[in-house]
Amino acid sequence: MQRSIFDRETAQILYEQALMVPGEASQRQVWAFLSLVLLPDVCTWRWPADSDGRYVADRFKGTDLTRHAFARLWTRAHVLHDPTADDPYHLLDVLGESDLDQIMARRSALAASPALVRSIVRAHRDDRYDDHVSSRAVLRESLMRLLRLTAFLDLDSASEPELGHLVRRVRAEARAALAG
């Protein structure tokens, strides 16, 4: 719980205070400097060593920004930022680390469209409780279905309301398929 609170608050602070544009945030050296020079103690608290005393290099060095201790948080805040809401960072609270990783890192074709990611997270927020099918299973099944659709549809040209409608429809299909 402490780590998810840290992630949410740090994402917001990084996004608001770093004053970076996506081009700067895509530079591995920026994040490596933050984690290895300025804040190594914070990184080791958030991502402690394993039982053999080893650290996961990606969390510190910036070789994979979707796994870096700070870069992943800035990116999530950038993608999920909703300036129309009372709390523009409310979408950061919807999914846990593993589920966000499924969207932002494992299915990067979907993550390339911030509007699509916001639609996926909103749909999950609005439709995540069912006694028969786990919300995580519905999320992952719907992500696979959306990925297949990207071969046939140009989701970048769709409006956010259109994406929301598509995502809700795909979620309903995924839920029905999983319910059997």
Residue pairs with C-beta under 8 A, 6 or more apart in sequence:
3 46
3 97
4 96
4 97
6 46
7 46
7 73
7 92
7 97
8 89
8 92
8 93
10 70
10 73
11 73
11 74
11 76
11 77
11 89
11 92
12 77
12 89
12 92
14 70
14 73
14 74
14 77
15 74
15 77
15 78
15 81
15 89
18 25
18 74
20 30
20 74
22 78
24 30
25 71
25 74
25 75
25 78
26 65
28 61
28 62
28 63
28 65
29 62
30 62
31 62
31 65
31 68
31 69
31 70
31 71
32 60
32 61
32 62
34 70
35 42
35 43
35 59
35 60
35 61
35 62
35 68
35 69
35 70
36 43
36 60
36 61
39 70
40 60
42 69
43 59
43 60
43 69
43 70
44 55
46 59
46 69
47 55
47 56
47 59
47 60
47 69
48 55
49 55
50 56
56 67
57 63
58 64
58 67
58 68
59 67
59 68
59 69
60 68
60 69
61 68
62 68
62 71
64 105
65 71
65 72
65 75
66 72
66 75
66 101
66 104
66 105
66 108
67 105
72 104
72 105
75 104
76 92
76 100
76 104
77 89
77 92
78 114
79 104
79 111
79 114
79 117
79 118
80 89
80 91
80 92
80 114
80 117
80 118
80 121
81 88
81 89
82 88
82 89
82 90
82 91
82 118
91 118
91 121
91 122
91 125
94 121
94 122
94 124
94 125
95 103
95 121
95 124
95 139
99 124
99 136
99 139
102 139
102 140
102 143
103 110
103 111
103 117
103 120
103 121
103 143
104 111
104 117
105 111
107 143
107 147
109 147
109 150
110 116
110 117
110 120
110 143
110 146
110 147
110 150
111 117
112 156
113 155
113 156
113 163
115 158
115 159
115 160
115 163
116 146
116 155
116 163
116 167
118 160
119 160
119 163
119 164
119 166
119 167
120 139
120 142
120 143
120 146
120 167
122 164
122 167
123 142
123 164
123 167
123 168
123 171
124 135
124 138
124 139
124 171
126 168
127 135
127 138
127 168
127 171
127 175
128 135
128 138
129 135
130 138
130 175
132 179
133 175
133 178
133 179
137 178
138 171
138 174
138 175
138 178
141 174
141 177
141 178
142 167
142 170
142 171
142 173
142 174
145 170
145 173
145 174
146 166
146 167
146 170
149 155
149 166
149 170
153 166
155 163
155 166
158 166
